[in-house]
Structures are given as structure tokens and as C-alpha cells.
Amino acid sequence: MAFAEVVDAIGEEAAQLLVERLGGTILYVPAKPSPKILFLGRTASILCKRFRGFDLYIPHRTHTKKSKVITLLEKNLPVPTIAKQAKVSRRYVHRVKSELK
């Protein structure tokens, strides 16, 4: 499962919190929020509802920009817009786009 799906489900801000606190680990998602994810607040319930029973790999910070680019590419936004929103170069967006083909 791509981390971009997690970003879509819980939002970028909550996904960033996950990365900051749990980046580089595998998170088992229980049916109800556990103490490990309570820092997400109400979003913890959304995460549990959507990904209950899954092991999610939480990427290191460097992987989150790529996830954001992929999410924006899936929305068919223009490359310049994606680069601006993801705070990456247009060249990087094109590289990620070519990897997806």
C-alpha cells in the first residue's frame, strides 16, 4: 500500500505528524486508536477505520515529497502546479512521473 493512500485518507498535516514521530517504522493499525497514534487526535479514528488490520510502512521524511507528488499526479494537475505545491522542482516531478509509467 502506498503512503499516498494514507495521505489521501488522513490529510497531509496528519501524515506529516506520522512521519515525524514514526518515520522508518511499520505501524500496525488496530480497529480502535491505540496510545501509539493518539497524538493524531480525531484523525486516529479515521486512520483506524480506513486501514484497520494493516501494517503500514511509515516512510522517512524524504519519501513524503515523492508521495505528495504522486498524489498530485493522480489528480492530473499540471507539472508546474505540482512542483509548487510539493515544493520540488519540475524536473523532480517529471522523474517521478516517468517512474510511474
C-alpha positions in Angstrom: 0.0 0.0 0.0 1.4 3.4 -1.0 1.8 6.0 1.7 -0.1 8.4 -0.7 -3.2 6.4 0.2 -2.7 7.3 3.8 -2.1 11.0 2.9 -5.4 10.9 1.0 -7.3 9.4 3.9 -6.0 11.4 6.8 -4.7 14.6 5.2 -1.2 15.9 4.7 -0.8 17.5 8.1 -1.6 14.3 10.0 0.5 12.3 7.6 3.4 14.6 8.3 2.9 14.0 12.0 3.1 10.3 11.4 6.3 10.7 9.5 7.9 13.0 12.1 7.1 10.6 15.0 7.1 7.2 13.4 9.1 7.6 10.2 11.0 4.5 9.2 8.8 2.1 11.2 6.0 -0.3 10.5 2.7 0.7 12.2 0.1 -2.0 12.8 -3.3 -0.2 12.6 -5.8 -1.6 15.2 -9.6 -1.4 15.0 -9.6 1.4 17.6 -6.9 4.1 18.2 -4.1 2.9 20.4 -1.8 5.0 22.6 0.8 4.9 19.8 -1.4 7.0 17.5 -3.4 9.1 19.9 -1.2 12.1 19.0 -3.2 12.3 15.8 -6.3 13.3 17.7 -9.6 12.6 15.9 -7.7 11.6 12.8 -6.5 8.5 14.6 -10.1 7.2 14.3 -10.1 7.8 10.6 -6.8 6.0 10.2 -8.2 3.0 12.1 -11.4 2.9 10.2 -9.7 3.0 6.8 -6.6 0.9 7.5 -7.7 -1.4 10.3 -5.7 -4.6 10.4 -3.0 -3.4 8.0 0.7 -2.9 8.7 1.6 0.5 7.3 5.2 1.4 6.5 5.7 4.9 7.6 8.4 6.4 5.3 11.3 8.6 6.4 10.8 12.3 5.6 12.5 12.1 2.3 9.8 9.8 0.9 6.9 12.1 1.8 7.7 14.6 -1.0 7.5 11.8 -3.5 4.2 10.7 -2.0 2.8 14.1 -2.4 4.0 14.4 -6.0 2.3 11.0 -6.7 -0.9 12.1 -5.1 -1.0 15.3 -7.1 -0.1 13.4 -10.3 -3.0 11.1 -9.7 -5.2 14.2 -9.6 -3.9 15.1 -13.1 -2.6 18.5 -12.1 -0.2 20.3 -14.4 3.5 19.7 -13.6 4.2 23.4 -12.6 1.3 23.3 -10.1 2.5 20.0 -8.6 6.1 21.3 -8.3 4.9 24.4 -6.5 2.5 22.6 -4.1 5.0 19.8 -3.3 7.9 22.3 -3.1 10.0 20.4 -5.5 11.5 21.1 -8.9 9.6 20.5 -12.2 12.4 18.1 -13.1 11.7 16.0 -10.0 8.0 15.9 -10.9 8.9 14.6 -14.4 11.2 12.0 -12.9 8.5 10.7 -10.5 6.0 10.7 -13.4 8.3 8.6 -15.6 8.8 6.1 -12.7 5.1 5.6 -12.6 4.8 4.5 -16.3 
